[in-house]
Amino acid sequence: EGSLAFTVSAFGTDASSGRAIASSPAVTNTVTVSSGTFFVAGSATAFVAVGGTFDLHVTVTNAGSATLYNVVPAFVLASGGPSITVLSAPRLIPAPTIPPGGTRTFTWTVRAMTPGVLVFTPSVTGSMCVLKRTVKGPSVTVIVGRALLTIPSFVATPPTVCAGQPLRLDLILSNAGDGNAAGVAAGMP
């Protein structure tokens, strides 16, 4: 990154006299050299239940001094993971641009269809300084699981009471699954 200029002179021989000749030096206009650096990172929630929706984020940062053109973010799923359904994706028409020093986050909303470990790798393809290239970021892991509610303990205290006497009920509720349990409430059938 920086600027440069070129200087040139012409040398030769006068054909009639045989003397050496030279031009005065000529200098070009100044050319600015921009750096072409950009990178990508991904993020998502760490846990989601089967059937739950969540967002996959791909964040692109232009750390260079030139505009990043024709930005195409993507994510690649590792094979063997749970299946997902894409519910919404970022709009890429017209192709986004990111100015020098800028950041843009692209979001896909997906639904987890089966349990397992989802691993996705964010990537971005873009053009900067007339070069088109693809950059990948570090992988992100999402656990897709099922909630499994258990009651390891339910105790009434004291064990003997008279009619009208207060009674204390202690309930311990546990999620033995690998998915989040939401909206949990205890009740008497």
N, C-alpha and C positions, 0 to 999 in steps of 0.2 A: 504494500500500500504506500502511496506517495505520488510523486510527480516526476516527469522526466521530459527532456527536450533533446533533439538530435542536432549535431553540428556536422556539416559536410563542406569540403573544399574540392575543387577540381584541379588536377595537375596534368600537364602535357608538354608537348614540344611544339614551338612555332615551326610550321612546315617550311616556310621560306627562309628563316634565319637559323633554324636549328637551336634556338635558345629555349631554355626551360621557362614555362609559363605556369601561373597558378591564379585561381580565382580568389576573391575574398571569401571568407567563411560565411556560410548561410546557416541560420538556426531556425528550426521548426517552432511551431507554436508549442506551448506546454501541454503535455498529455497527463491526465490524472489517472493513476492506476488504482482501481478499487479492489478491495479484498472480497472474495466470494465465499463467505463462511455462513452456513446455516445448520441448525440441528433440530432434532425432534425428540419429544418425550411423550409418554403415554401415561394415563391414569384412569382408575376406575375404583369403585367400591371394592373392599376386600372380600366381602361375603354377600351372597344373595341366595334366596330360596328358589327352588325349582318353581317355575311359573312367574317369578318376579321379574320386574323390569329394572334396568340400570343403564347408566351412560358409560360409553367408552369415549375417552377424550384423547385427541392427538393434538399436541401443542407444538407449533412450529415457531422457532425464534430465528430471526435474521440478525446474526452477529456481525455481518459484513458491512461494507460501506456502499454497496450497490443494492438496488431494488431486486427482490426475488420475484420473478414472474412465473405465470402458469403453474401455480402451486396446486399439486394434486396429493392430498393426504390420503393415507390408507392404513389399514391394520391387517396383519396376517395372523390367522389362528393356527396354533400348533395342532398337528394331527392327533387324533385319539382323544380329544377333549369333549366336553359336553356340547350338545347342539344348541344353537341360538337362532333366533329369528330377528332380523333387523326391522325395527318399526319405523325408524326415521334416520335419515342420513344428511350430512351437510350439503348445501346447495353449492355446486362448483361451476355454474355457468352464470356469468362469465368467469373464466379462470381467475381465482384470487391472486392478488399481489400483496407483498409484505415489504414495507419500506425499510431502509437501513435502521437497525436498532429496534424494529417492531416485532411484536409477537401476536400470533393469532391461534385460537383454539377451535378445533373442529370436533363436533360431537355427534356420535351415533347413539340412538336409543335402541336397546335390544331387549329381548325377552329370553331368559334362560329356560330351555326346554327339558334338559336332562341333567342329572347330577354329575359332578366330577370337578376336575381342576381345569379351568379355562386359562390358557396362556396366549396372550396376543402380543405381537411385536409391531409398534407403530413405525410408519415410514412416511417419507414425503419425497416427491419428485418435483423439481423446480428448475428454472433457468435463471442463471445469474452470470453476468460477465460473458455472455454468449455461450456458456456451457450448460448443458442439461445433465443433471445427475440426480441420483436417488440416495437418500441418507436414511439409515435405520436407527432407531433408538433402542434402549434397553427394554427387555420384555416385562410385561405386567401380568400378575396372576390374580385371578378371581376364583374363589371357592364357591361352587354352586352346590348347595346341599338341601337337605330336607330337615325341617324341625321335628324333633321327637320329644314331646313333653312327657315327663315322668313325675310321679309324686313319691319321692323316697321316704317321706315322713309326713304323717298327719296324726296329731296327738291332741286329745281333749284333756284339759286339766281343770280341776282335780278329777281323779277317776270316779269319784262318787259325789253326787250332789243331791240336794233336796229340791223339790219343785219350787221355782221362783228364784233359786240361787244362781248367781252368775257363773258362767262357764267360759273358759278360754280355749280357743281352737288355734293351734299352731300348724301351719302348712309350709312345707318346703317343696318348692316346685323347681324342676330342673329341665334344661334342654339338653338331652343326651345326643341330639343330632348334630349335623355339621352345617345346618342352615339356621338363619335367624328366625326367631318366633316373635311375631308382632301382634299387638292387640290382645295379649293374653289376659284372661280374667278367670278367677276361680268361682265356682258356683255349686250349690247343692241341688242334686237332681230331684 
